[in-house]
């Protein structure tokens, strides 16, 4: 995703304070826009991060990753639950989701 954003010249600078958190069934993965990488278990997460958290089933996540379901459609159709902490909108963060697939 991050490489695709770079290739298409999507400026992710406004999203540097955000973490993208995926809760798929009982598993959790976190992407840091500041460090531009997937965080590993045990990595320190600073308290000054803002968090966009998604919760969905494995089937929904698989459909998103395989382009069977688009992120915008998943959000509109309530196929996932989203939560922002704090409740601030970052357009670049949501734009980058369009590049998150296999």
C-alpha positions as a printed Julia matrix, in Angstrom:
102×3 Matrix{Float64}:
   0.0     0.0    0.0
   2.67    2.48   1.01
   4.74    1.76  -2.1
   1.68    2.22  -4.32
   0.91    5.54  -2.65
   4.47    6.66  -3.28
   4.35    5.52  -6.92
   1.12    7.47  -7.52
   2.49   10.47  -5.62
  -0.09   10.45  -2.82
   1.25   12.82  -0.17
   0.89   10.98   3.14
   2.53   13.74   5.19
  -0.79   14.76   6.83
  -1.25   11.12   7.92
   2.1    10.87   9.74
   0.45   11.02  13.15
  -1.88    8.11  12.39
  -1.84    4.39  13.02
  -4.01    2.1   10.91
  -5.25   -0.78  13.05
  -6.9    -3.91  11.66
  -8.81   -6.24  13.96
  -9.59   -9.38  12.0
 -11.49  -11.78  14.22
  -9.03  -12.15  17.13
  -5.86  -10.93  15.36
  -4.6    -7.35  15.27
  -2.15   -5.67  12.88
  -1.02   -2.05  12.99
   0.53    0.1   10.24
   2.41    3.25  11.23
   2.3     6.1    8.74
   5.13    7.82  10.62
   7.47    4.85  10.33
   5.92    3.7    7.03
   5.81    0.06   8.08
   3.8    -2.68   9.74
   4.47   -2.64  13.46
   5.47   -5.89  15.13
   4.27   -7.18  18.47
   6.39   -5.54  21.14
   7.02   -2.33  19.17
   6.45    0.73  21.3
   3.37    2.72  20.31
   3.64    6.32  21.44
   0.65    7.99  23.03
   0.72   10.91  20.58
  -0.52    8.72  17.71
  -4.02    9.02  16.33
  -5.68    5.71  15.51
  -8.01    4.61  12.74
  -9.25    1.19  13.77
 -11.16   -1.28  11.61
 -12.89   -4.4   12.82
 -14.11   -7.06  10.41
 -14.34  -10.77   9.77
 -11.66  -12.75   7.98
 -13.98  -13.19   4.97
 -14.44   -9.43   4.64
 -10.71   -8.8    5.05
  -9.9   -11.43   2.41
 -12.41   -9.85   0.01
 -10.81   -6.43   0.55
  -7.29   -7.76   0.0
  -8.3    -9.68  -3.15
 -10.22   -6.71  -4.64
 -13.54   -8.55  -4.48
 -14.77   -5.74  -2.21
 -13.66   -2.1   -2.41
 -12.83   -0.18   0.77
 -15.37    2.56   0.0
 -18.13    0.01  -0.59
 -17.21   -1.86   2.59
 -17.53    1.31   4.63
 -20.78    2.42   3.02
 -22.31   -1.07   3.22
 -21.38   -1.59   6.89
 -19.16   -4.6    6.14
 -16.73   -3.28   8.72
 -16.69   -1.19  11.85
 -14.46    1.88  11.91
 -13.39    4.02  14.83
 -11.18    7.11  14.88
  -9.36    8.24  18.01
  -9.65   11.23  18.15
 -12.66   11.68  15.9
 -10.78   13.66  13.22
 -10.96   13.04   9.49
  -7.74   12.7    7.48
  -8.47   12.55   3.75
  -5.02   11.2    2.87
  -5.43    8.34   5.3
  -8.68    7.24   3.68
  -7.25    7.8    0.2
  -4.37    5.45   1.02
  -6.85    2.65   1.81
  -7.7     2.48  -1.9
  -4.19    1.14  -2.45
  -4.39   -1.52   0.26
  -4.81   -4.84  -1.56
  -2.75   -7.72  -2.9
